[in-house]
Amino acid sequence: MAFTGKYEVESDENYDDFMRKIGIPSDIMEKGRNFKIVTEVVQNGNDFTWSQHYPGGHSMTNRFTVGKEADLETMGGKKFKATVNMEDGKIVADFPNYHHTAEISGGKLVEISTAGGVTYKRISKKIA
């Protein structure tokens, strides 16, 4: 499937502004600034397992089915319910304090999160 693979962060834009906007504490921001986060996606039709692996062994996994409400977790660790949709080949989700999209473009995972007029863009290269 289109999203299945393992991706490592290659570049990002507006990290500090976005993290401040969504309320991530400065010490956590500092730790995460240069992390080479690995995102692992398993797609089986409309069913997804979306995991992010951080240095030091911490991982976060969200499981969802496109078009159905699911229990999800934010990058800040807050749990919430949301319906993840697919629009024009993009995964689209509204988190409690930001809007998130993800797509495969040029073989890369491109994630865009927007909160209060601040847009954070993260591009990850496929590693497996």
QUICOR-V258263 format. One record per residue. N is the residue number from 1. RES is the residue in three letters. PHI is phi as a letter, one per 40 degrees, with the letter a starting at -180 (none if undefined). PSI is psi in whole degrees, 0 to 359 (999 if undefined). D_FIRST is the distance of its C-alpha to the first C-alpha in Angstrom with 1 decimal. Layout:
n=N res=RES phi=PHI psi=PSI d_first=D_FIRST
n=N res=RES phi=PHI psi=PSI d_first=D_FIRST
This chain:
n=1 res=MET phi=none psi=163 d_first=0.0
n=2 res=ALA phi=d psi=320 d_first=3.8
n=3 res=PHE phi=c psi=340 d_first=5.8
n=4 res=THR phi=d psi=130 d_first=5.6
n=5 res=GLY phi=i psi=178 d_first=9.0
n=6 res=LYS phi=b psi=130 d_first=12.7
n=7 res=TYR phi=b psi=140 d_first=14.6
n=8 res=GLU phi=b psi=136 d_first=18.4
n=9 res=VAL phi=d psi=130 d_first=20.5
n=10 res=GLU phi=b psi=321 d_first=22.0
n=11 res=SER phi=a psi=161 d_first=24.0
n=12 res=ASP phi=a psi=164 d_first=24.9
n=13 res=GLU phi=b psi=138 d_first=27.3
n=14 res=ASN phi=g psi=31 d_first=29.8
n=15 res=TYR phi=d psi=304 d_first=29.1
n=16 res=ASP phi=c psi=312 d_first=32.7
n=17 res=ASP phi=c psi=317 d_first=33.3
n=18 res=PHE phi=c psi=313 d_first=30.2
n=19 res=MET phi=c psi=320 d_first=30.9
n=20 res=ARG phi=c psi=318 d_first=34.5
n=21 res=LYS phi=c psi=323 d_first=33.6
n=22 res=ILE phi=c psi=5 d_first=31.6
n=23 res=GLY phi=g psi=22 d_first=34.3
n=24 res=ILE phi=c psi=128 d_first=33.1
n=25 res=PRO phi=c psi=149 d_first=36.3
n=26 res=SER phi=c psi=325 d_first=37.3
n=27 res=ASP phi=c psi=323 d_first=37.4
n=28 res=ILE phi=c psi=319 d_first=33.7
n=29 res=MET phi=d psi=315 d_first=32.9
n=30 res=GLU phi=c psi=316 d_first=34.8
n=31 res=LYS phi=c psi=318 d_first=33.0
n=32 res=GLY phi=c psi=346 d_first=29.5
n=33 res=ARG phi=d psi=317 d_first=30.4
n=34 res=ASN phi=b psi=16 d_first=29.5
n=35 res=PHE phi=c psi=139 d_first=27.0
n=36 res=LYS phi=c psi=80 d_first=24.2
n=37 res=ILE phi=c psi=135 d_first=21.7
n=38 res=VAL phi=b psi=123 d_first=18.6
n=39 res=THR phi=b psi=128 d_first=15.6
n=40 res=GLU phi=b psi=125 d_first=13.1
n=41 res=VAL phi=b psi=130 d_first=9.9
n=42 res=VAL phi=b psi=118 d_first=8.3
n=43 res=GLN phi=b psi=129 d_first=6.0
n=44 res=ASN phi=b psi=91 d_first=6.9
n=45 res=GLY phi=g psi=240 d_first=7.3
n=46 res=ASN phi=c psi=1 d_first=9.8
n=47 res=ASP phi=c psi=132 d_first=10.7
n=48 res=PHE phi=b psi=144 d_first=10.4
n=49 res=THR phi=b psi=117 d_first=12.5
n=50 res=TRP phi=b psi=108 d_first=13.4
n=51 res=SER phi=b psi=145 d_first=16.2
n=52 res=GLN phi=b psi=128 d_first=18.6
n=53 res=HIS phi=b psi=125 d_first=20.9
n=54 res=TYR phi=b psi=154 d_first=24.3
n=55 res=PRO phi=d psi=146 d_first=27.1
n=56 res=GLY phi=g psi=2 d_first=29.5
n=57 res=GLY phi=g psi=356 d_first=27.0
n=58 res=HIS phi=c psi=135 d_first=26.3
n=59 res=SER phi=b psi=156 d_first=22.8
n=60 res=MET phi=b psi=132 d_first=21.5
n=61 res=THR phi=b psi=131 d_first=18.7
n=62 res=ASN phi=b psi=132 d_first=17.6
n=63 res=ARG phi=b psi=132 d_first=15.9
n=64 res=PHE phi=a psi=160 d_first=15.3
n=65 res=THR phi=b psi=129 d_first=14.2
n=66 res=VAL phi=d psi=131 d_first=13.8
n=67 res=GLY phi=g psi=358 d_first=17.3
n=68 res=LYS phi=b psi=144 d_first=19.1
n=69 res=GLU phi=c psi=141 d_first=21.5
n=70 res=ALA phi=b psi=158 d_first=20.7
n=71 res=ASP phi=c psi=121 d_first=22.8
n=72 res=LEU phi=b psi=171 d_first=21.7
n=73 res=GLU phi=b psi=139 d_first=23.5
n=74 res=THR phi=c psi=170 d_first=24.4
n=75 res=MET phi=c psi=342 d_first=24.7
n=76 res=GLY phi=c psi=359 d_first=28.4
n=77 res=GLY phi=g psi=3 d_first=27.9
n=78 res=LYS phi=c psi=137 d_first=28.7
n=79 res=LYS phi=c psi=144 d_first=27.2
n=80 res=PHE phi=a psi=170 d_first=26.6
n=81 res=LYS phi=b psi=138 d_first=25.0
n=82 res=ALA phi=a psi=159 d_first=22.7
n=83 res=THR phi=b psi=123 d_first=20.4
n=84 res=VAL phi=c psi=132 d_first=17.1
n=85 res=ASN phi=b psi=167 d_first=16.1
n=86 res=MET phi=b psi=122 d_first=13.6
n=87 res=GLU phi=b psi=119 d_first=15.8
n=88 res=ASP phi=f psi=42 d_first=15.1
n=89 res=GLY phi=g psi=3 d_first=11.5
n=90 res=LYS phi=b psi=142 d_first=13.0
n=91 res=ILE phi=c psi=131 d_first=13.2
n=92 res=VAL phi=b psi=129 d_first=16.9
n=93 res=ALA phi=a psi=143 d_first=19.3
n=94 res=ASP phi=b psi=111 d_first=23.1
n=95 res=PHE phi=c psi=169 d_first=24.4
n=96 res=PRO phi=d psi=324 d_first=28.1
n=97 res=ASN phi=b psi=17 d_first=29.3
n=98 res=TYR phi=a psi=158 d_first=26.5
n=99 res=HIS phi=b psi=134 d_first=23.7
n=100 res=HIS phi=b psi=136 d_first=20.3
n=101 res=THR phi=b psi=153 d_first=17.4
n=102 res=ALA phi=a psi=138 d_first=14.4
n=103 res=GLU phi=a psi=161 d_first=12.3
n=104 res=ILE phi=c psi=122 d_first=10.8
n=105 res=SER phi=b psi=121 d_first=13.8
n=106 res=GLY phi=g psi=32 d_first=15.0
n=107 res=GLY phi=g psi=3 d_first=12.4
n=108 res=LYS phi=b psi=153 d_first=13.9
n=109 res=LEU phi=c psi=117 d_first=13.3
n=110 res=VAL phi=b psi=117 d_first=16.1
n=111 res=GLU phi=b psi=133 d_first=17.5
n=112 res=ILE phi=b psi=125 d_first=20.6
n=113 res=SER phi=b psi=136 d_first=23.0
n=114 res=THR phi=b psi=132 d_first=26.2
n=115 res=ALA phi=a psi=123 d_first=29.4
n=116 res=GLY phi=f psi=43 d_first=32.8
n=117 res=GLY phi=g psi=359 d_first=32.3
n=118 res=VAL phi=b psi=128 d_first=30.9
n=119 res=THR phi=b psi=126 d_first=27.4
n=120 res=TYR phi=b psi=127 d_first=25.7
n=121 res=LYS phi=b psi=129 d_first=23.0
n=122 res=ARG phi=b psi=128 d_first=21.0
n=123 res=ILE phi=b psi=129 d_first=19.1
n=124 res=SER phi=b psi=137 d_first=17.3
n=125 res=LYS phi=c psi=148 d_first=16.6
n=126 res=LYS phi=c psi=129 d_first=13.9
n=127 res=ILE phi=b psi=349 d_first=15.8
n=128 res=ALA phi=a psi=999 d_first=13.6
